[in-house]
Amino acid sequence: RIEALRTLRTRNAREVGEPALAAVCDPDITVSMVAIDQLAGCGESPAAATFLQRAVSDLADAEAPRNWHRSAHALLALAAAAPEPAAAALAPFLTAKTWQLRMYAARAAAALRLRLPLEQLARDTDDNVVEAALAALSTLAGHDADRFFIEALGRDGYQVIRVAARALAASPAPDAAIPALRSALLKAE
């Protein structure tokens, strides 16, 4: 079923909408997630946009253990299919209790090119969320966000330190970056 959805997508994006909408309720979570992801290319389909908006708005259910997948994938697909409703739906994801929802919020904010939510998530309590936010900030803001990269070097998560150090390459403010980089290096040894 996954390969059927992917094949439709490669042949013709317009053909994927109806089968993807039928597959979003598949009993296999992997098939369902692939179907939701496929809806990202169906922005012209009112049915797809309606489904994605409904799935995104069901955040209370997403906060239940192991239920985050549908809302998180729907938010990211909605960011591609219908950016305005996705931007409007982003706020509750930024403060969700489930870290995976916040990580997908960072991915959606990156797709929507929204810097302020990324700056908020760059100071999140979970290193996986911070990594996603910093990677997006690096692409979106470059060295204008160096203060977030420097701050992140003081964290314990190696994935955060790695992305922050890479973002600081060729920084126009080496006097601020080098001490933080040196400190992170010494901590890792």
N, C-alpha and C positions, 0 to 999 in steps of 0.2 A: 504494500500500500504506500509505503514511503517512496519507493522508486517510481511508482505510478505518478505521484504528485510531482516529484522532481522532473520526470520526463515531460509532463505537461508544461512545467515552468520553462524548460529549455526550448520547447517547441513554439509556444505562443503564450505570452503572459495573460492574454484575455481569456484563454481556455481554462486557466487554473482556478478562477474565482468560485464557480459553482462546486467543483469537486473538493476544493479546499474547505469551503463552508460545510459541506457534508461530512468531511473528515475531522473537523474540530472536536466533535463529540465521540471520536473513536475510543473504544475502551482501552486501547494501548496508549499510554501517555506520550510515548515517543512519536507515534503517528499524529496524535493530536497537536503536539508542539510543532512538528514540521508543517502541518496544515496551517496553524496560526502564523508561523513565520512566512509561509507562502502568501498570506494575505497582504503582506507589506507592498506587494506589487499591484494590488487591486484597488488603488486609490479612487478610480473612477466608478467603482461598484458601491452603490449606496448600502447594499446588504452587507458587504464586507466591512465598511466603515461603521455601520450600526453594531454589528457583532463585536468588533474590536472595542468600540466605546463602552459597550455593556460589560465586556470582560475586564476592561480597565477599571470601570467604576465599582466592581465587586471586590474592592480591596479588603473589606472586613473578612470575607471568606479566604482571601489570599493569606491573611495573617495566621490562619490555622496551620498547625504543623504539616509540612509537606504539601501545601496547597498553593504555593507561591508561583508555580510555573506558568499557569494560564495567564494570570494578570501581568506578570513580568514580560512574557513573550508578546502579549497583546499590546502592551505599552510600546515596545520597540517596533512592532509592525505598524502600529498607529502613527508613530513618528515619521515613518516613511510614506504611509498611505495618505494620512491627513494631518499635516503638521500642526495646524491651529488647535484642533481638539486635543491632540497629544500634549501640546504645551499647557493647555488649560487643565489637563488631568495630572500633570507632573507633581504638583505640590504635595499631595499625601504620600507619594512614594519616597519623597526626600526624608521623611521622618518615620517611615514604616519600622516596625519592630524587627521584621525579618531582614537580615542584611542582604540577602539575595535581591529583594525588591529594591533596596537602595542602590545596589550595584547596577541593576537594570535601569534605574533612574539616571545613573551617570551615563550609561550607554545611550539612552534616549536623549538626554540633554546634549550629548556630543552630536548625535544625528541632527538635532534641532539647532545646533550651534548656539546654545544658551550658556553663557559664561557664569552667571551668578549661581545657578544651581550646582555647577561643577565646583565652584569655589567653596560652597557650603559642604559638599560631599568630600572635598579634599581634606577636611578636618573631622571626618567621621570617626567613630570609635573602632570600626572594623577595617583591617588592613586591605582586604579584598576590595572594598568599596573605595578606599583611598587610592589604591592602585589604578582602578578604572577611571576615577576622576582626574588623577594626575596625568595619565596617558592622554586623555581627551584635552585637558588644559594645555598640555605641551603642543598638541596639534593646533588647537584653536587660538591660543593666546601667545604661544612661544615664550620668549624671555620676559614678556610683560607679567608673567605669573611666577617669576623666579622666587618670590618670597614664599610661595606655597611649596615649591620644590625644596628650598632651603629648610623650611620648617619640617617637612616630611623626613628629612635625613636624620632627625632625632628619634624617629619611631623605631620599633623593634622588628617589624615585618620586613624581611629581606626583599620581598617583591616590591614594597613601597620604596625602599632605599635604592633598588636597582632602577626603577622608573624615574625617580627623582634625580639620581645622579646622571642618567642619560639626558634628561631634560636640561640639565645645567651645562652640558657640553657647549663650549664656546660662549658662555655667558658674558654679556657686556659688563657685568659687575663681579669680576673675579675676587675682589677683596671681601665680598660678603659670602661668596660661594665656597671658596677654598677652605676656610676654617671648618665649615659645616661638613664638607666632603672629607676632610682629614679626620674629623671626629668620628664620622660614620665608618671610615676605613679602620680606625683603631679599635672601634667597638666590635667590628666583625672579626678581628684577629684573635 
